[in-house]
């Protein structure tokens, strides 16, 4: 459990940091920097290559981290950091849905929980944004959650190893996916970074992207699926608090309370549904 708590804190700080320091930079550039730094960080731990598992990790990394980060960082162009954090609430529900394809029993309650979470999230972000920005932001975040959830399920099925040795391969795959988008859409010669931006990229690449996800995978093996779902959403209120008090973002209190209440109800319903099914989830 301590690993999940530490990872949660690492993740929570990143939302406001991206919005305040990196939102003016191309999202593809930010994603590539984070993934490349994480890959290099784990590279020294690759000692013995097992071709099949490392190849699987490369392709899973493309989905879990590559697609996820492209959409995740782009969402900050339309939403505040606390709104992005709140929209990650559907991730554990998507994990439940993807797991059905790998032998888990289908339950209609998962669909209800997803709809409730999306409605709650929509209420929260419905502030001074245009309808077009809301739709783009929500769609980007739901794609983020869906791809990250699929990556977790695939990792469990084909890697099933919480060791550090396959993480570099996963980030290599993600970097390879993001690289062509960065080369096509970003003029690298025109990018200038100030000191806070450089420090932010280093922190994001090494701490939440690198150490954070490894700690999350390591801690998740010992908890039940329902507990993991709640821990996944623990970062939401923590991230909102960081975004408001550390990075001085503004929220609509009434929208926040109503939307968060709906999301919390969906999480509670999911928790008891999964607890009743006595499911376990090991990443």
Rosetta blueprint (number, residue, H / E / L):
1 X L
2 X H
3 X H
4 X H
5 X H
6 X H
7 X H
8 X H
9 X H
10 X H
11 X H
12 X H
13 X H
14 X H
15 X H
16 X H
17 X H
18 X H
19 X H
20 X H
21 X H
22 X H
23 X L
24 X L
25 X L
26 X L
27 X H
28 X H
29 X H
30 X H
31 X H
32 X H
33 X H
34 X H
35 X H
36 X H
37 X H
38 X H
39 X H
40 X H
41 X H
42 X H
43 X H
44 X L
45 X L
46 X L
47 X L
48 X L
49 X L
50 X L
51 X H
52 X H
53 X H
54 X H
55 X H
56 X H
57 X H
58 X H
59 X H
60 X H
61 X H
62 X H
63 X H
64 X H
65 X H
66 X H
67 X H
68 X H
69 X H
70 X H
71 X H
72 X H
73 X H
74 X H
75 X H
76 X H
77 X H
78 X L
79 X L
80 X L
81 X H
82 X H
83 X H
84 X H
85 X H
86 X H
87 X H
88 X H
89 X H
90 X H
91 X H
92 X H
93 X H
94 X H
95 X H
96 X H
97 X H
98 X H
99 X H
100 X H
101 X L
102 X L
103 X L
104 X L
105 X L
106 X L
107 X L
108 X L
109 X H
110 X H
111 X H
112 X H
113 X H
114 X H
115 X H
116 X H
117 X H
118 X H
119 X H
120 X H
121 X H
122 X H
123 X H
124 X H
125 X H
126 X L
127 X L
128 X L
129 X L
130 X L
131 X H
132 X H
133 X H
134 X H
135 X H
136 X H
137 X H
138 X H
139 X H
140 X H
141 X H
142 X H
143 X H
144 X H
145 X H
146 X H
147 X H
148 X H
149 X H
150 X H
151 X H
152 X H
153 X H
154 X H
155 X H
156 X H
157 X H
158 X H
159 X H
160 X L
161 X L
162 X L
163 X L
164 X L
165 X L
166 X L
167 X H
168 X H
169 X H
170 X H
171 X H
172 X H
173 X H
174 X H
175 X H
176 X H
177 X H
178 X H
179 X H
180 X H
181 X H
182 X H
183 X H
184 X H
185 X H
186 X L
187 X L
188 X H
189 X H
190 X H
191 X L
192 X L
193 X L
194 X L
195 X H
196 X H
197 X H
198 X H
199 X H
200 X H
201 X H
202 X H
203 X H
204 X H
205 X H
206 X H
207 X H
208 X H
209 X H
210 X H
211 X H
212 X H
213 X H
214 X H
215 X H
216 X H
217 X H
218 X H
219 X H
220 X H
221 X L
222 X L
223 X L
224 X E
225 X H
226 X H
227 X H
228 X H
229 X H
230 X H
231 X H
232 X H
233 X H
234 X H
235 X H
236 X H
237 X H
238 X H
239 X H
240 X H
241 X H
242 X H
243 X H
244 X H
245 X H
246 X L
247 X L
248 X L
249 X L
250 X L
251 X L
252 X L
253 X H
254 X H
255 X H
256 X H
257 X H
258 X H
259 X H
260 X H
261 X H
262 X H
263 X H
264 X H
265 X H
266 X H
267 X H
268 X H
269 X H
270 X H
271 X H
272 X H
273 X H
274 X H
275 X H
276 X H
277 X H
278 X L
279 X L
280 X E
281 X L
282 X L
283 X L
